[in-house]
Amino acid sequence: MKSEMEEVRETLNKMMDFDSFDLDETLLISQMMDKLIIEYYKSDLNNVS
């Protein structure tokens, strides 16, 4: 999951370098973040005793 988070961060940094954001890029980032959040909570639930 760490590598996926780094990928999202790199993509966000690239987007922030430009004054305008492409709608498709924004949607992609949103989907990536949603996926990471869901995976995080699923893994957290599995670790709860």
mmCIF entry with sequence, helices, sheets and N, C-alpha, C, O atoms, coordinates in Angstrom:
data_MODEL
# 
_entry.id   MODEL 
# 
_entity.id                         1 
_entity.type                       polymer 
_entity.pdbx_number_of_molecules   1 
# 
_entity_poly.entity_id                      1 
_entity_poly.type                           'polypeptide(L)' 
_entity_poly.nstd_linkage                   no 
_entity_poly.nstd_monomer                   no 
_entity_poly.pdbx_seq_one_letter_code       MKSEMEEVRETLNKMMDFDSFDLDETLLISQMMDKLIIEYYKSDLNNVS 
_entity_poly.pdbx_seq_one_letter_code_can   MKSEMEEVRETLNKMMDFDSFDLDETLLISQMMDKLIIEYYKSDLNNVS 
_entity_poly.pdbx_strand_id                 A 
# 
loop_
_entity_poly_seq.entity_id 
_entity_poly_seq.num 
_entity_poly_seq.mon_id 
_entity_poly_seq.hetero 
1 1  MET n 
1 2  LYS n 
1 3  SER n 
1 4  GLU n 
1 5  MET n 
1 6  GLU n 
1 7  GLU n 
1 8  VAL n 
1 9  ARG n 
1 10 GLU n 
1 11 THR n 
1 12 LEU n 
1 13 ASN n 
1 14 LYS n 
1 15 MET n 
1 16 MET n 
1 17 ASP n 
1 18 PHE n 
1 19 ASP n 
1 20 SER n 
1 21 PHE n 
1 22 ASP n 
1 23 LEU n 
1 24 ASP n 
1 25 GLU n 
1 26 THR n 
1 27 LEU n 
1 28 LEU n 
1 29 ILE n 
1 30 SER n 
1 31 GLN n 
1 32 MET n 
1 33 MET n 
1 34 ASP n 
1 35 LYS n 
1 36 LEU n 
1 37 ILE n 
1 38 ILE n 
1 39 GLU n 
1 40 TYR n 
1 41 TYR n 
1 42 LYS n 
1 43 SER n 
1 44 ASP n 
1 45 LEU n 
1 46 ASN n 
1 47 ASN n 
1 48 VAL n 
1 49 SER n 
# 
_struct_asym.id          A 
_struct_asym.entity_id   1 
# 
loop_
_struct_conf.conf_type_id 
_struct_conf.id 
_struct_conf.pdbx_PDB_helix_id 
_struct_conf.beg_label_comp_id 
_struct_conf.beg_label_asym_id 
_struct_conf.beg_label_seq_id 
_struct_conf.pdbx_beg_PDB_ins_code 
_struct_conf.end_label_comp_id 
_struct_conf.end_label_asym_id 
_struct_conf.end_label_seq_id 
_struct_conf.pdbx_end_PDB_ins_code 
_struct_conf.beg_auth_comp_id 
_struct_conf.beg_auth_asym_id 
_struct_conf.beg_auth_seq_id 
_struct_conf.end_auth_comp_id 
_struct_conf.end_auth_asym_id 
_struct_conf.end_auth_seq_id 
_struct_conf.pdbx_PDB_helix_class 
_struct_conf.details 
_struct_conf.pdbx_PDB_helix_length 
HELX_P HELX_P1 AA1 LYS A 2  ? MET A 16 ? LYS A 2  MET A 16 1 ? 15 
HELX_P HELX_P2 AA2 LEU A 23 ? ASN A 47 ? LEU A 23 ASN A 47 1 ? 25 
# 
_struct_conf_type.id          HELX_P 
_struct_conf_type.criteria    ? 
_struct_conf_type.reference   ? 
# 
loop_
_atom_site.group_PDB 
_atom_site.id 
_atom_site.type_symbol 
_atom_site.label_atom_id 
_atom_site.label_alt_id 
_atom_site.label_comp_id 
_atom_site.label_asym_id 
_atom_site.label_entity_id 
_atom_site.label_seq_id 
_atom_site.pdbx_PDB_ins_code 
_atom_site.Cartn_x 
_atom_site.Cartn_y 
_atom_site.Cartn_z 
_atom_site.occupancy 
_atom_site.B_iso_or_equiv 
_atom_site.pdbx_formal_charge 
_atom_site.auth_seq_id 
_atom_site.auth_comp_id 
_atom_site.auth_asym_id 
_atom_site.auth_atom_id 
_atom_site.pdbx_PDB_model_num 
ATOM 1   N N  . MET A 1 1  ? 0.827   -1.189 0.000   1.00 0.00 ? 1  MET A N  1 
ATOM 2   C CA . MET A 1 1  ? 0.000   0.000  0.000   1.00 0.00 ? 1  MET A CA 1 
ATOM 3   C C  . MET A 1 1  ? 0.875   1.258  0.000   1.00 0.00 ? 1  MET A C  1 
ATOM 4   O O  . MET A 1 1  ? 0.477   2.295  -0.530  1.00 0.00 ? 1  MET A O  1 
ATOM 5   N N  . LYS A 1 2  ? 2.046   1.162  0.586   1.00 0.00 ? 2  LYS A N  1 
ATOM 6   C CA . LYS A 1 2  ? 2.932   2.321  0.642   1.00 0.00 ? 2  LYS A CA 1 
ATOM 7   C C  . LYS A 1 2  ? 3.304   2.812  -0.753  1.00 0.00 ? 2  LYS A C  1 
ATOM 8   O O  . LYS A 1 2  ? 3.303   4.016  -1.011  1.00 0.00 ? 2  LYS A O  1 
ATOM 9   N N  . SER A 1 3  ? 3.618   1.892  -1.642  1.00 0.00 ? 3  SER A N  1 
ATOM 10  C CA . SER A 1 3  ? 3.987   2.300  -3.006  1.00 0.00 ? 3  SER A CA 1 
ATOM 11  C C  . SER A 1 3  ? 2.810   2.962  -3.719  1.00 0.00 ? 3  SER A C  1 
ATOM 12  O O  . SER A 1 3  ? 3.001   3.897  -4.497  1.00 0.00 ? 3  SER A O  1 
ATOM 13  N N  . GLU A 1 4  ? 1.603   2.484  -3.457  1.00 0.00 ? 4  GLU A N  1 
ATOM 14  C CA . GLU A 1 4  ? 0.420   3.091  -4.064  1.00 0.00 ? 4  GLU A CA 1 
ATOM 15  C C  . GLU A 1 4  ? 0.217   4.511  -3.537  1.00 0.00 ? 4  GLU A C  1 
ATOM 16  O O  . GLU A 1 4  ? -0.150  5.412  -4.291  1.00 0.00 ? 4  GLU A O  1 
ATOM 17  N N  . MET A 1 5  ? 0.455   4.700  -2.255  1.00 0.00 ? 5  MET A N  1 
ATOM 18  C CA . MET A 1 5  ? 0.329   6.034  -1.673  1.00 0.00 ? 5  MET A CA 1 
ATOM 19  C C  . MET A 1 5  ? 1.375   6.980  -2.261  1.00 0.00 ? 5  MET A C  1 
ATOM 20  O O  . MET A 1 5  ? 1.085   8.148  -2.518  1.00 0.00 ? 5  MET A O  1 
ATOM 21  N N  . GLU A 1 6  ? 2.574   6.481  -2.469  1.00 0.00 ? 6  GLU A N  1 
ATOM 22  C CA . GLU A 1 6  ? 3.618   7.306  -3.074  1.00 0.00 ? 6  GLU A CA 1 
ATOM 23  C C  . GLU A 1 6  ? 3.258   7.679  -4.506  1.00 0.00 ? 6  GLU A C  1 
ATOM 24  O O  . GLU A 1 6  ? 3.535   8.792  -4.954  1.00 0.00 ? 6  GLU A O  1 
ATOM 25  N N  . GLU A 1 7  ? 2.645   6.750  -5.216  1.00 0.00 ? 7  GLU A N  1 
ATOM 26  C CA . GLU A 1 7  ? 2.215   7.026  -6.588  1.00 0.00 ? 7  GLU A CA 1 
ATOM 27  C C  . GLU A 1 7  ? 1.164   8.130  -6.611  1.00 0.00 ? 7  GLU A C  1 
ATOM 28  O O  . GLU A 1 7  ? 1.218   9.030  -7.449  1.00 0.00 ? 7  GLU A O  1 
ATOM 29  N N  . VAL A 1 8  ? 0.215   8.060  -5.695  1.00 0.00 ? 8  VAL A N  1 
ATOM 30  C CA . VAL A 1 8  ? -0.820  9.088  -5.615  1.00 0.00 ? 8  VAL A CA 1 
ATOM 31  C C  . VAL A 1 8  ? -0.181  10.432 -5.276  1.00 0.00 ? 8  VAL A C  1 
ATOM 32  O O  . VAL A 1 8  ? -0.537  11.455 -5.860  1.00 0.00 ? 8  VAL A O  1 
ATOM 33  N N  . ARG A 1 9  ? 0.744   10.431 -4.349  1.00 0.00 ? 9  ARG A N  1 
ATOM 34  C CA . ARG A 1 9  ? 1.409   11.674 -3.956  1.00 0.00 ? 9  ARG A CA 1 
ATOM 35  C C  . ARG A 1 9  ? 2.181   12.281 -5.136  1.00 0.00 ? 9  ARG A C  1 
ATOM 36  O O  . ARG A 1 9  ? 2.126   13.491 -5.357  1.00 0.00 ? 9  ARG A O  1 
ATOM 37  N N  . GLU A 1 10 ? 2.886   11.454 -5.879  1.00 0.00 ? 10 GLU A N  1 
ATOM 38  C CA . GLU A 1 10 ? 3.625   11.943 -7.046  1.00 0.00 ? 10 GLU A CA 1 
ATOM 39  C C  . GLU A 1 10 ? 2.681   12.535 -8.088  1.00 0.00 ? 10 GLU A C  1 
ATOM 40  O O  . GLU A 1 10 ? 2.962   13.579 -8.676  1.00 0.00 ? 10 GLU A O  1 
ATOM 41  N N  . THR A 1 11 ? 1.569   11.861 -8.305  1.00 0.00 ? 11 THR A N  1 
ATOM 42  C CA . THR A 1 11 ? 0.594   12.359 -9.276  1.00 0.00 ? 11 THR A CA 1 
ATOM 43  C C  . THR A 1 11 ? 0.010   13.688 -8.811  1.00 0.00 ? 11 THR A C  1 
ATOM 44  O O  . THR A 1 11 ? -0.167  14.606 -9.612  1.00 0.00 ? 11 THR A O  1 
ATOM 45  N N  . LEU A 1 12 ? -0.286  13.788 -7.529  1.00 0.00 ? 12 LEU A N  1 
ATOM 46  C CA . LEU A 1 12 ? -0.793  15.050 -6.985  1.00 0.00 ? 12 LEU A CA 1 
ATOM 47  C C  . LEU A 1 12 ? 0.231   16.165 -7.133  1.00 0.00 ? 12 LEU A C  1 
ATOM 48  O O  . LEU A 1 12 ? -0.118  17.290 -7.492  1.00 0.00 ? 12 LEU A O  1 
ATOM 49  N N  . ASN A 1 13 ? 1.478   15.861 -6.862  1.00 0.00 ? 13 ASN A N  1 
ATOM 50  C CA . ASN A 1 13 ? 2.534   16.863 -6.999  1.00 0.00 ? 13 ASN A CA 1 
ATOM 51  C C  . ASN A 1 13 ? 2.645   17.349 -8.441  1.00 0.00 ? 13 ASN A C  1 
ATOM 52  O O  . ASN A 1 13 ? 2.830   18.542 -8.683  1.00 0.00 ? 13 ASN A O  1 
ATOM 53  N N  . LYS A 1 14 ? 2.534   16.439 -9.389  1.00 0.00 ? 14 LYS A N  1 
ATOM 54  C CA . LYS A 1 14 ? 2.582   16.823 -10.804 1.00 0.00 ? 14 LYS A CA 1 
ATOM 55  C C  . LYS A 1 14 ? 1.408   17.733 -11.153 1.00 0.00 ? 14 LYS A C  1 
ATOM 56  O O  . LYS A 1 14 ? 1.562   18.711 -11.884 1.00 0.00 ? 14 LYS A O  1 
ATOM 57  N N  . MET A 1 15 ? 0.243   17.400 -10.624 1.00 0.00 ? 15 MET A N  1 
ATOM 58  C CA . MET A 1 15 ? -0.936  18.211 -10.901 1.00 0.00 ? 15 MET A CA 1 
ATOM 59  C C  . MET A 1 15 ? -0.787  19.609 -10.315 1.00 0.00 ? 15 MET A C  1 
ATOM 60  O O  . MET A 1 15 ? -1.213  20.588 -10.929 1.00 0.00 ? 15 MET A O  1 
ATOM 61  N N  . MET A 1 16 ? -0.193  19.709 -9.145  1.00 0.00 ? 16 MET A N  1 
ATOM 62  C CA . MET A 1 16 ? -0.044  20.999 -8.479  1.00 0.00 ? 16 MET A CA 1 
ATOM 63  C C  . MET A 1 16 ? 0.971   21.903 -9.193  1.00 0.00 ? 16 MET A C  1 
ATOM 64  O O  . MET A 1 16 ? 0.986   23.114 -8.974  1.00 0.00 ? 16 MET A O  1 
ATOM 65  N N  . ASP A 1 17 ? 1.801   21.323 -10.030 1.00 0.00 ? 17 ASP A N  1 
ATOM 66  C CA . ASP A 1 17 ? 2.776   22.113 -10.776 1.00 0.00 ? 17 ASP A CA 1 
ATOM 67  C C  . ASP A 1 17 ? 2.122   22.945 -11.883 1.00 0.00 ? 17 ASP A C  1 
ATOM 68  O O  . ASP A 1 17 ? 2.739   23.868 -12.413 1.00 0.00 ? 17 ASP A O  1 
ATOM 69  N N  . PHE A 1 18 ? 0.897   22.623 -12.223 1.00 0.00 ? 18 PHE A N  1 
ATOM 70  C CA . PHE A 1 18 ? 0.199   23.328 -13.292 1.00 0.00 ? 18 PHE A CA 1 
ATOM 71  C C  . PHE A 1 18 ? -0.926  24.172 -12.711 1.00 0.00 ? 18 PHE A C  1 
ATOM 72  O O  . PHE A 1 18 ? -1.475  23.863 -11.653 1.00 0.00 ? 18 PHE A O  1 
ATOM 73  N N  . ASP A 1 19 ? -1.253  25.233 -13.416 1.00 0.00 ? 19 ASP A N  1 
ATOM 74  C CA . ASP A 1 19 ? -2.304  26.134 -12.946 1.00 0.00 ? 19 ASP A CA 1 
ATOM 75  C C  . ASP A 1 19 ? -3.702  25.560 -13.137 1.00 0.00 ? 19 ASP A C  1 
ATOM 76  O O  . ASP A 1 19 ? -4.628  25.897 -12.400 1.00 0.00 ? 19 ASP A O  1 
ATOM 77  N N  . SER A 1 20 ? -3.842  24.704 -14.119 1.00 0.00 ? 20 SER A N  1 
ATOM 78  C CA . SER A 1 20 ? -5.163  24.128 -14.370 1.00 0.00 ? 20 SER A CA 1 
ATOM 79  C C  . SER A 1 20 ? -5.098  22.610 -14.241 1.00 0.00 ? 20 SER A C  1 
ATOM 80  O O  . SER A 1 20 ? -4.077  21.985 -14.527 1.00 0.00 ? 20 SER A O  1 
ATOM 81  N N  . PHE A 1 21 ? -6.189  22.051 -13.812 1.00 0.00 ? 21 PHE A N  1 
ATOM 82  C CA . PHE A 1 21 ? -6.270  20.605 -13.626 1.00 0.00 ? 21 PHE A CA 1 
ATOM 83  C C  . PHE A 1 21 ? -7.197  20.016 -14.672 1.00 0.00 ? 21 PHE A C  1 
ATOM 84  O O  . PHE A 1 21 ? -8.273  20.549 -14.947 1.00 0.00 ? 21 PHE A O  1 
ATOM 85  N N  . ASP A 1 22 ? -6.766  18.925 -15.240 1.00 0.00 ? 22 ASP A N  1 
ATOM 86  C CA . ASP A 1 22 ? -7.579  18.200 -16.203 1.00 0.00 ? 22 ASP A CA 1 
ATOM 87  C C  . ASP A 1 22 ? -8.636  17.411 -15.434 1.00 0.00 ? 22 ASP A C  1 
ATOM 88  O O  . ASP A 1 22 ? -8.333  16.810 -14.403 1.00 0.00 ? 22 ASP A O  1 
ATOM 89  N N  . LEU A 1 23 ? -9.847  17.411 -15.920 1.00 0.00 ? 23 LEU A N  1 
ATOM 90  C CA . LEU A 1 23 ? -10.937 16.712 -15.243 1.00 0.00 ? 23 LEU A CA 1 
ATOM 91  C C  . LEU A 1 23 ? -10.651 15.221 -15.116 1.00 0.00 ? 23 LEU A C  1 
ATOM 92  O O  . LEU A 1 23 ? -10.926 14.623 -14.075 1.00 0.00 ? 23 LEU A O  1 
ATOM 93  N N  . ASP A 1 24 ? -10.104 14.620 -16.159 1.00 0.00 ? 24 ASP A N  1 
ATOM 94  C CA . ASP A 1 24 ? -9.791  13.187 -16.119 1.00 0.00 ? 24 ASP A CA 1 
ATOM 95  C C  . ASP A 1 24 ? -8.722  12.874 -15.074 1.00 0.00 ? 24 ASP A C  1 
ATOM 96  O O  . ASP A 1 24 ? -8.805  11.864 -14.376 1.00 0.00 ? 24 ASP A O  1 
ATOM 97  N N  . GLU A 1 25 ? -7.728  13.740 -14.971 1.00 0.00 ? 25 GLU A N  1 
ATOM 98  C CA . GLU A 1 25 ? -6.682  13.542 -13.956 1.00 0.00 ? 25 GLU A CA 1 
ATOM 99  C C  . GLU A 1 25 ? -7.256  13.661 -12.554 1.00 0.00 ? 25 GLU A C  1 
ATOM 100 O O  . GLU A 1 25 ? -6.912  12.887 -11.661 1.00 0.00 ? 25 GLU A O  1 
ATOM 101 N N  . THR A 1 26 ? -8.120  14.623 -12.375 1.00 0.00 ? 26 THR A N  1 
ATOM 102 C CA . THR A 1 26 ? -8.744  14.822 -11.075 1.00 0.00 ? 26 THR A CA 1 
ATOM 103 C C  . THR A 1 26 ? -9.590  13.615 -10.691 1.00 0.00 ? 26 THR A C  1 
ATOM 104 O O  . THR A 1 26 ? -9.548  13.164 -9.546  1.00 0.00 ? 26 THR A O  1 
ATOM 105 N N  . LEU A 1 27 ? -10.344 13.098 -11.627 1.00 0.00 ? 27 LEU A N  1 
ATOM 106 C CA . LEU A 1 27 ? -11.159 11.914 -11.383 1.00 0.00 ? 27 LEU A CA 1 
ATOM 107 C C  . LEU A 1 27 ? -10.282 10.714 -11.054 1.00 0.00 ? 27 LEU A C  1 
ATOM 108 O O  . LEU A 1 27 ? -10.595 9.943  -10.147 1.00 0.00 ? 27 LEU A O  1 
ATOM 109 N N  . LEU A 1 28 ? -9.197  10.556 -11.781 1.00 0.00 ? 28 LEU A N  1 
ATOM 110 C CA . LEU A 1 28 ? -8.271  9.457  -11.532 1.00 0.00 ? 28 LEU A CA 1 
ATOM 111 C C  . LEU A 1 28 ? -7.703  9.528  -10.113 1.00 0.00 ? 28 LEU A C  1 
ATOM 112 O O  . LEU A 1 28 ? -7.656  8.518  -9.412  1.00 0.00 ? 28 LEU A O  1 
ATOM 113 N N  . ILE A 1 29 ? -7.281  10.696 -9.699  1.00 0.00 ? 29 ILE A N  1 
ATOM 114 C CA . ILE A 1 29 ? -6.737  10.869 -8.354  1.00 0.00 ? 29 ILE A CA 1 
ATOM 115 C C  . ILE A 1 29 ? -7.799  10.545 -7.309  1.00 0.00 ? 29 ILE A C  1 
ATOM 116 O O  . ILE A 1 29 ? -7.519  9.870  -6.318  1.00 0.00 ? 29 ILE A O  1 
ATOM 117 N N  . SER A 1 30 ? -8.995  11.018 -7.531  1.00 0.00 ? 30 SER A N  1 
ATOM 118 C CA . SER A 1 30 ? -10.086 10.752 -6.599  1.00 0.00 ? 30 SER A CA 1 
ATOM 119 C C  . SER A 1 30 ? -10.342 9.252  -6.464  1.00 0.00 ? 30 SER A C  1 
ATOM 120 O O  . SER A 1 30 ? -10.528 8.746  -5.358  1.00 0.00 ? 30 SER A O  1 
ATOM 121 N N  . GLN A 1 31 ? -10.351 8.558  -7.576  1.00 0.00 ? 31 GLN A N  1 
ATOM 122 C CA . GLN A 1 31 ? -10.571 7.112  -7.555  1.00 0.00 ? 31 GLN A CA 1 
ATOM 123 C C  . GLN A 1 31 ? -9.426  6.388  -6.858  1.00 0.00 ? 31 GLN A C  1 
ATOM 124 O O  . GLN A 1 31 ? -9.651  5.439  -6.107  1.00 0.00 ? 31 GLN A O  1 
ATOM 125 N N  . MET A 1 32 ? -8.202  6.835  -7.106  1.00 0.00 ? 32 MET A N  1 
ATOM 126 C CA . MET A 1 32 ? -7.044  6.211  -6.463  1.00 0.00 ? 32 MET A CA 1 
ATOM 127 C C  . MET A 1 32 ? -7.099  6.406  -4.949  1.00 0.00 ? 32 MET A C  1 
ATOM 128 O O  . MET A 1 32 ? -6.808  5.485  -4.184  1.00 0.00 ? 32 MET A O  1 
ATOM 129 N N  . MET A 1 33 ? -7.473  7.608  -4.527  1.00 0.00 ? 33 MET A N  1 
ATOM 130 C CA . MET A 1 33 ? -7.570  7.888  -3.095  1.00 0.00 ? 33 MET A CA 1 
ATOM 131 C C  . MET A 1 33 ? -8.681  7.054  -2.457  1.00 0.00 ? 33 MET A C  1 
ATOM 132 O O  . MET A 1 33 ? -8.502  6.507  -1.369  1.00 0.00 ? 33 MET A O  1 
ATOM 133 N N  . ASP A 1 34 ? -9.814  6.959  -3.127  1.00 0.00 ? 34 ASP A N  1 
ATOM 134 C CA . ASP A 1 34 ? -10.912 6.139  -2.611  1.00 0.00 ? 34 ASP A CA 1 
ATOM 135 C C  . ASP A 1 34 ? -10.471 4.690  -2.433  1.00 0.00 ? 34 ASP A C  1 
ATOM 136 O O  . ASP A 1 34 ? -10.761 4.068  -1.411  1.00 0.00 ? 34 ASP A O  1 
ATOM 137 N N  . LYS A 1 35 ? -9.781  4.167  -3.413  1.00 0.00 ? 35 LYS A N  1 
ATOM 138 C CA . LYS A 1 35 ? -9.305  2.787  -3.351  1.00 0.00 ? 35 LYS A CA 1 
ATOM 139 C C  . LYS A 1 35 ? -8.349  2.591  -2.176  1.00 0.00 ? 35 LYS A C  1 
ATOM 140 O O  . LYS A 1 35 ? -8.451  1.605  -1.446  1.00 0.00 ? 35 LYS A O  1 
ATOM 141 N N  . LEU A 1 36 ? -7.430  3.524  -1.996  1.00 0.00 ? 36 LEU A N  1 
ATOM 142 C CA . LEU A 1 36 ? -6.474  3.419  -0.892  1.00 0.00 ? 36 LEU A CA 1 
ATOM 143 C C  . LEU A 1 36 ? -7.170  3.495  0.464   1.00 0.00 ? 36 LEU A C  1 
ATOM 144 O O  . LEU A 1 36 ? -6.826  2.758  1.389   1.00 0.00 ? 36 LEU A O  1 
ATOM 145 N N  . ILE A 1 37 ? -8.135  4.376  0.573   1.00 0.00 ? 37 ILE A N  1 
ATOM 146 C CA . ILE A 1 37 ? -8.864  4.514  1.838   1.00 0.00 ? 37 ILE A CA 1 
ATOM 147 C C  . ILE A 1 37 ? -9.623  3.232  2.153   1.00 0.00 ? 37 ILE A C  1 
ATOM 148 O O  . ILE A 1 37 ? -9.602  2.760  3.290   1.00 0.00 ? 37 ILE A O  1 
ATOM 149 N N  . ILE A 1 38 ? -10.285 2.673  1.162   1.00 0.00 ? 38 ILE A N  1 
ATOM 150 C CA . ILE A 1 38 ? -11.026 1.425  1.362   1.00 0.00 ? 38 ILE A CA 1 
ATOM 151 C C  . ILE A 1 38 ? -10.079 0.298  1.756   1.00 0.00 ? 38 ILE A C  1 
ATOM 152 O O  . ILE A 1 38 ? -10.374 -0.468 2.673   1.00 0.00 ? 38 ILE A O  1 
ATOM 153 N N  . GLU A 1 39 ? -8.946  0.193  1.073   1.00 0.00 ? 39 GLU A N  1 
ATOM 154 C CA . GLU A 1 39 ? -7.969  -0.851 1.407   1.00 0.00 ? 39 GLU A CA 1 
ATOM 155 C C  . GLU A 1 39 ? -7.420  -0.666 2.815   1.00 0.00 ? 39 GLU A C  1 
ATOM 156 O O  . GLU A 1 39 ? -7.205  -1.640 3.537   1.00 0.00 ? 39 GLU A O  1 
ATOM 157 N N  . TYR A 1 40 ? -7.196  0.575  3.200   1.00 0.00 ? 40 TYR A N  1 
ATOM 158 C CA . TYR A 1 40 ? -6.688  0.852  4.539   1.00 0.00 ? 40 TYR A CA 1 
ATOM 159 C C  . TYR A 1 40 ? -7.683  0.372  5.595   1.00 0.00 ? 40 TYR A C  1 
ATOM 160 O O  . TYR A 1 40 ? -7.304  -0.321 6.539   1.00 0.00 ? 40 TYR A O  1 
ATOM 161 N N  . TYR A 1 41 ? -8.943  0.737  5.439   1.00 0.00 ? 41 TYR A N  1 
ATOM 162 C CA . TYR A 1 41 ? -9.937  0.340  6.430   1.00 0.00 ? 41 TYR A CA 1 
ATOM 163 C C  . TYR A 1 41 ? -10.187 -1.159 6.429   1.00 0.00 ? 41 TYR A C  1 
ATOM 164 O O  . TYR A 1 41 ? -10.432 -1.745 7.483   1.00 0.00 ? 41 TYR A O  1 
ATOM 165 N N  . LYS A 1 42 ? -10.128 -1.781 5.271   1.00 0.00 ? 42 LYS A N  1 
ATOM 166 C CA . LYS A 1 42 ? -10.268 -3.239 5.226   1.00 0.00 ? 42 LYS A CA 1 
ATOM 167 C C  . LYS A 1 42 ? -9.126  -3.906 5.977   1.00 0.00 ? 42 LYS A C  1 
ATOM 168 O O  . LYS A 1 42 ? -9.352  -4.846 6.739   1.00 0.00 ? 42 LYS A O  1 
ATOM 169 N N  . SER A 1 43 ? -7.914  -3.438 5.773   1.00 0.00 ? 43 SER A N  1 
ATOM 170 C CA . SER A 1 43 ? -6.767  -4.034 6.460   1.00 0.00 ? 43 SER A CA 1 
ATOM 171 C C  . SER A 1 43 ? -6.833  -3.744 7.950   1.00 0.00 ? 43 SER A C  1 
ATOM 172 O O  . SER A 1 43 ? -6.448  -4.584 8.763   1.00 0.00 ? 43 SER A O  1 
ATOM 173 N N  . ASP A 1 44 ? -7.315  -2.566 8.315   1.00 0.00 ? 44 ASP A N  1 
ATOM 174 C CA . ASP A 1 44 ? -7.442  -2.215 9.726   1.00 0.00 ? 44 ASP A CA 1 
ATOM 175 C C  . ASP A 1 44 ? -8.486  -3.095 10.400  1.00 0.00 ? 44 ASP A C  1 
ATOM 176 O O  . ASP A 1 44 ? -8.286  -3.530 11.534  1.00 0.00 ? 44 ASP A O  1 
ATOM 177 N N  . LEU A 1 45 ? -9.593  -3.363 9.721   1.00 0.00 ? 45 LEU A N  1 
ATOM 178 C CA . LEU A 1 45 ? -10.633 -4.222 10.281  1.00 0.00 ? 45 LEU A CA 1 
ATOM 179 C C  . LEU A 1 45 ? -10.130 -5.651 10.456  1.00 0.00 ? 45 LEU A C  1 
ATOM 180 O O  . LEU A 1 45 ? -10.514 -6.334 11.405  1.00 0.00 ? 45 LEU A O  1 
ATOM 181 N N  . ASN A 1 46 ? -9.286  -6.097 9.556   1.00 0.00 ? 46 ASN A N  1 
ATOM 182 C CA . ASN A 1 46 ? -8.733  -7.442 9.662   1.00 0.00 ? 46 ASN A CA 1 
ATOM 183 C C  . ASN A 1 46 ? -7.755  -7.574 10.818  1.00 0.00 ? 46 ASN A C  1 
ATOM 184 O O  . ASN A 1 46 ? -7.535  -8.673 11.327  1.00 0.00 ? 46 ASN A O  1 
ATOM 185 N N  . ASN A 1 47 ? -7.171  -6.463 11.231  1.00 0.00 ? 47 ASN A N  1 
ATOM 186 C CA . ASN A 1 47 ? -6.200  -6.497 12.318  1.00 0.00 ? 47 ASN A CA 1 
ATOM 187 C C  . ASN A 1 47 ? -6.839  -6.346 13.691  1.00 0.00 ? 47 ASN A C  1 
ATOM 188 O O  . ASN A 1 47 ? -6.177  -6.545 14.709  1.00 0.00 ? 47 ASN A O  1 
ATOM 189 N N  . VAL A 1 48 ? -8.107  -5.998 13.726  1.00 0.00 ? 48 VAL A N  1 
ATOM 190 C CA . VAL A 1 48 ? -8.805  -5.847 14.999  1.00 0.00 ? 48 VAL A CA 1 
ATOM 191 C C  . VAL A 1 48 ? -9.158  -7.226 15.533  1.00 0.00 ? 48 VAL A C  1 
ATOM 192 O O  . VAL A 1 48 ? -9.679  -8.073 14.806  1.00 0.00 ? 48 VAL A O  1 
ATOM 193 N N  . SER A 1 49 ? -8.873  -7.439 16.797  1.00 0.00 ? 49 SER A N  1 
ATOM 194 C CA . SER A 1 49 ? -9.145  -8.760 17.393  1.00 0.00 ? 49 SER A CA 1 
ATOM 195 C C  . SER A 1 49 ? -10.540 -8.843 17.951  1.00 0.00 ? 49 SER A C  1 
ATOM 196 O O  . SER A 1 49 ? -10.930 -9.881 18.486  1.00 0.00 ? 49 SER A O  1 
# 
